[in-house]
């Protein structure tokens, strides 16, 4: 029996992933029934091309999210704002987003990290341009008073999601270029601070404070992991805390959200700013230990707003109970830890840019999922952030999958180098 017959499906997919065209000295011909169709990089026999456990975790979250989006949105078709929509409308849109995201991820996986390092400033510039474009009249799509989307026909694209990836790549590239001056505040930190300030100003104009918070944490995390002086790091953190405090303090509706978070059951907020949070907590309470069963949620029946997007975890808690929520949290924790390990492994092999990018993605996924879960559970004030890989939202799914494909590329190049190959 041939060696290929003994390969698992994961190994076969891994080898297919690794089949980026190459004409280098380590390239081997690919022949099927005696005919040569192309060339591929040599991967030693028995070596998995990428972290398959991480890929399975990502796939599991995507499938679980697809099921839960359908469950959480099925009742929207008979709601007051349905406009004759089908019961499967959100399911089909989410499935299309997954197909587009998966296709983009396959293409992104083929791009070497050296190429990403060269393109990092340009990706950042494109994201800034799109953040400006979305604010233009008749271009940006406004929903509930927020102008955050560009209608592409098949997809409502949210530039703030691209800004997360663009900032991540730019920050990693910046730290590699500024390694020799990272002890000097103005030379090492000020240019990066100005760049983040520009992005933050554009996001607050939408407004989208949640995305700005995630981007600020990604940039801060990469600065810290890149080796910025500790005193500088804490000074920047203090400045950001003061800035966010002023943003909240000077905005009446943001202050109201904080007060509603502190007492969502009061007569003043129960039917206003605290409505989502109170019904989210009711959903978790109904779920108890093992949940009411898939599809059995009552809160999704026009009681809990945005159940298929920002508050998907509440529906999961109601239908799968404490057990389901704990499993979900465990998967996100393991996945974040694994991504950070891949980044640390790359840095240990002197591939600093690749390592910082991977760790930046870990910070992105880990922090955003932490914020979303904290909001749903009432541990944090309400903030419009989706649950990565699971909540309904085309551009969020697309950029999440692209970012994770880059992480898998970093892992692939790590494995190739550890076994004597060349990137």
N, C-alpha and C positions, 0 to 999 in steps of 0.2 A: 504493500500500500504506500502511496506517495506521502511525503512529509506534509503537503498541504492538507491531506485528508485528516490529519491529526490536529490541525489548528482549530481553536475555538473561534466562534463568530467574532468575539472581541479582537482576537489576534488578526483575523482576516481584515476587519474594518481598520485596525491599526496600520496594517501594511498598506491598505488602500490609501489611508490618510498620508502615509509617508511617501507616496508615489509622486511627489512634485517633480516636474521635468527638470533634468539637470544634465549637463554635458561635462561635468568635472571628472577628474581621474577616478573618483570612487563610484561613478555611475555604472549601473549594470543594465543590460537590455531586458525588456519585458517581452516574453514570447508566449503566445497562445496558439496551440496547434501548429507550432513551427513558424508562425509569422510574428515578426517583431513590430510592436505597436508603439514603443516609446522607450524611455530610459528612466530609471529611478535611482535614488541614492541607496547605497548599500546599507542595510540594517542587519547586524549579526543575527544569526538564527537563534530563536528563542527569546529575543529581546522585544518586549512590548513597546510599541512606538509612542505611546503616551499613557498617562495615568488612567487606566480603565475604571478603577473604583470611583474616581472623581467624575468621569463621564457618565457612569451609571447613576450617581447621585444627582447630577444635573438633569439627566433624562427622567428620573423618577419625580423630581420636583415639577418639571414641565408637564408631565402626564397628569399628576395629581392636580396641578393648577388648572389644566384644561377641564377636568371633571368638575372641579369646584366652581370655575367660572360659569359653566353650564347650570350647575345647581343654584348658584347665587343669582343668576340673571333670568331664569326660566319664567319667573312671575312678572318680569318687567313688561311683557307683551300685553298684559291686561291692565296696566297701570294708567294713570291719568295722562301721562306724557308719552304713551306708546306710539302714537301716530301710525297704527296698523302694522307694527313690526312683528316679525315671526318669533316664535319661542326659541328658535335656534340661531337667531341673528348674531348674538354676541358670541356664541359657540363657534359659528362659522368664521367670523371675523378674527377671533382669537386663534383658530386653527390656521387661517391664512397667514397671520403674523408669525406663527411658529414655523411654517414652511419657509417663509421669506427669511426669518432669522436663522434657521438651520442651513439654508442655502448660502447665506452670507457667511456663516461661521465656517463652512467647508472651504470657501474661497479664502477667507482671512487666515485659516490655518496654514495655507500654502505660502504665506508671506514671511520671509525670514525676519528675525528681530532687528538685524542690521538695517533693513529697509524701513522698519517702523521708527528706528532711532533717527534716521535722516528725515523722515516725513513728519515727525512729531510737531515741530513748530507750525507746519502748514495745516495739520489737522486742527490745531488750536486756533489758528487764524480763521479757518473756515467756520469753526463753531462760533466764534465771536461775530462774524459776518451774519450768520443765520440768526443769532440772538438779536441783532439789529433789525434784520429783515422781518422777523415775526412781530415787531412792534409797529411796522408800517401799516397805515390804514388800507383796508381791502386786501391785505396779504395774510396777516395773522388772524387766526380764528379765535373768537372770544367765547368763552364758556363760563357762566356764573361770575362774570366780571373780570376774569383773568384771560389775558391774551397770550397763550402759550403754544399754540399749534399752527402748523402750516398744512393746509389741505392738499395732499398729493393725489387725491382721487381714490386710490386703493388703500391709502394709509394716511392717518393724521399724524404728521411727524412733529415731535416735540424737540426743538433745538437744545433745550436744557439737558436732555439725555446725552446728546453728542458732546455738549460742553463738559460733562463729567469725564468722558473718555479723553477728550482733547486736553483738559487740564491735567489729567493723570499722565498722559504721554509727555506733555510739555514739562511738567514738574520733574519727572524722572530724567528727561534729557537735560534739563537745566542743572540738576544736581550733579550729573556726570561732567558737564562742562565747567561747573564752578567748584570742583573738588579742591582746587588749590587755594581758594579764597573763602572756604566755608566758615573760617573763624572770624571773618570780618563782616560786620553787620550790613553796612551799606552796600558793599560789593557783592555779598552773597544773597542777601535777603530782600533788599528794597525792590529790585526789578521784579522779582517774583510776587512781592506784595502788591505792586502796582497792577500787574496782570490779573491777579485774583480780585483786586478792587474793581477793575473794569468789568470783569465777568459778573461780580456781585451786583454792581450798579444796574447792569442790564437785566439781571434776573429779578431784582427788586422792582424794576419798572413794569414787569409783567402783571402782577407780582408773583414770585415763586421763591419764598424764603426757604422752603424745605430743600429745594435743589441747591440753593446757595450754601445752606448748612452742610450738606453732603460734600459739595465741592471744596469748601473750606477745610473740612476734616481730612479729605483725601490729600490736599496739598500739604496740610500740617503733618500728616502721617508720613508722607514721602520725605519732607524736610527732616523730620526726626530720624527716620530710618536711614537717610542719606548721610547723617553724621553732623548735622548743624549743631553748633555750640548750645549746650543745655540752657544757658542764661538767655540766649537769643530766642530759643524755642519757647520758653515760658513767657518771655516778653511779648512775643507774637500772640501766644494763646491769651494773654491778659488783654491785649488790644482787641482781639476778636470777641472776647466775652463782653467787653465794654461796648463794642459796636453792636452786637446782637441785643444787648440790654437796652441800648438807646433806640434801636429799630423797633423793639417791642414797646418800650415806654412812650415813644412818640406817636404810636399808632393806636387809636382808640379800639378798633375792632380786634387787634392782636391782644391788647390788654384784656378785652372781654373774653377772649379764648382762654387766657390764663386763669381768670376768675371762674369761668365755667368749668375748667378742669379741676380746680380746687373744690368746687361744690356743684357737681352736675345735677344733683337731685333737688336743688332749691327751686322755688316757684319761679324765680326770675330767669333761670337758665334751662330748666328741664325741657321746655318747648322751644328753646332758642339755640344758643351756642353749645349747650350741653346735651342736646337731643341725641346726636350721633353717639357720643360716649355712653350715655345712660342706656341706650338700646344695645350697644355693643356689650356692655356688662351684663345686661339681661340675657343676651344670647349665650355668653359663657356660663351664666348661672343655670340656664335650662339644660346645657350640655352635661353638666355634672362630671362624672368620672368617664363613662364610656360613650356619651353622646346619645342623641335621639335617632341616629341612623342617617345614612346618606339620603338627601332629599327631604328630610323631615324638619328642616329649619322653619320656624314660624317668623322669626325676625326679618328674614329676607322677603317676606310677603308685604312689601311696601312700608315696613316699619323702620328698618335700618337703611338710611341713604347710602349710596355708593357701596353696597355690599359686595359687588363684583370687582371693585377696584381697591380703594384704600382700606376697606374693612372686611376683606376676604377672610382674614384670620378669625374674625368673630363667627362667621358662618362655619368655618372648620371646627371651631371650639364647640359650637352648638351641635353639629352633626357627628363629630368624632370624639367630643369630650376632652377631658384633661389628658387622656392617653394620646390622642391624636396630636394635640398641641405640643406635648412633651417630645413626641417623636419628631415632629416638624422642627422644633427648636434644636434638637440633637443633630438632625441632618444639616441644618445651616451652620451650627457650631463646628461640626466635623469638616464640612466643606471649606469654611473660612480658614480653619487650622491647616488643612491640606494645601490650600493655595498659598498661604504664608510660608509653608515649608518649601514649596517649589521655588518661591522667590529667594528664600535663604540659601537654598542649594545652588541657585544660579550665581548669587553673589559670592559664595564660597569658591566658585570656579572662575572668579574674576570677570563675570558677566554682569556688571553693576546695573546697566540700564535695564536689561531683561529682568533682573531680580527685583528692582524697584517697581517696574511695571506690574509684575505678578503680585507683589505685596500691596500695591495700590489698588488692584482689583479686589484683593482680599479685604482691604479696608472698606472699599465701596460696598461690596455685597454684605459684609458683616455689619457695618454701621447702619446701612439703610434698612436691613431686615430687623436690626435691633430697635430702630426708631419706630418702624411700622408696628412691630409686636408690642412695644411699650405703649404706643398710642391706643391700640386695640384693647389692651389689658388695663388701661387707665393709669399706667405708671408714668406717662409723659403727656404733655398737652397735645391736643389734636393738631396734626400736621399732615398736609396732603402728599404723602409719600407712599408709593405702592410697595407691595411685597415682591422682592426680586424673583423673577422666573415664574411667578404664579399669578399675580394680579392681572386683570384685563388691561391691555394697553400695548398697542403695536410697536411704537418706537422704544418703549422701555424693554420689551422682550428682545427686540432687534439688537439694541446696544448691549444688553446683558449677555446675549449669546456671542456677540462679536468680542466682548471683553474676555469671556471665558475661553473662546477659541484662541485668543492670544496667550492666555495662561497655558493651555494645552500645547501650544507651539513652543513656549519656553521650556516646558517639561520635556517635549520631544527633543529639543536641541540639547538639553542637559543630558539626557540618556545617550544621545548620539556621541557627545564628547566624552562621557564616562567610559564608553566602549571603543574609544580610539577613532571614532569617525570625525568628520569635519562638517561644521555648520555651513 
